[in-house]
C-alpha cells in the first residue's frame, strides 16, 4: 500500500503538486501511528477488563492465585 502511495505520489509530483503530496503522505503516516496506538490501547483495555471480571467474581468462587497472577501480569504491562 505504501509503495503504491509513493508511486502515485511520484506521478503527481511531476504534475507540480509535490508539496501537497508530501503533506498528505506525512498525514497518512501520522494516522497510521495513531491507529497503532489505538490498537495497543484496545488490547490494554481488554486485559484490564479481564482483571476486573476476575476480581468481581464472588469471594467463594475466587481463585486467589489466579487473581494475583492477573494483577501481576497487568502491573508488568503498565
N, C-alpha and C positions, 0 to 999 in steps of 0.2 A: 504494500500500500504506500509506504513512504517513498519507495523507488518510483512508483507511478506518479506521486505528487511532485517529486523532484523533476521527473521527466517532463511533465506538463508545465511545471514552473519554468523550465528552460525555454520552452516554446513561447510562453507568454513574455518572458524577459526580452526575447528577440523582438517582440512587438512593442517594447517600450514601457512595460508595466512592471519592471523588476522590483521597485520599492514596495509596491502593493503585494506582490507575490511573496517577497521575503517577510513582510509583516504578517501575512496570512500563515506562512509556514511556521513562524515563531509562535503565533497564537495556537496553531494546531498542537505544537509541542507542549505548550503550557496546558492546554486542555487534556492532552494525554496524561501528563503528570498528575493533574487533578483527578482524573478518572482512576488512576492507580491508587492515589491516596484514599479515594472513596472506597475502593475495594478493600484496602487494608483496614479502614475504619469499620466497614461492614463485618469483616472477619472478627475483629476485636469485639464488636457488639454481639456477635453470635457466641463467642467464647464467654463473654460476661453473662449473657442470657443463660447459658448452660450452668454457670456457677450459681446464679440466682435461683434457678429451678431446683438445683440440688439442695440449696440452703432452705428452700421453702417447704421441703418435704416434712411430713410430721416427724416429731422427735423420735417416736417409736420405730420409724422406718429409716431414719437417717443413718447412714454409714459414715461414722466419724473419720475413718481412714480415707474414704473417697472424698469427703469434704475437704480434708486437709490437703489431699493431692491436688484437687481442683484449685484451691486457693493458692497453693504454692506455684502451680503452673501458670495461673493468671498473673500472679505477682512477678514472676520471672519475665513474662511477656510485656510488662509495662515499660 
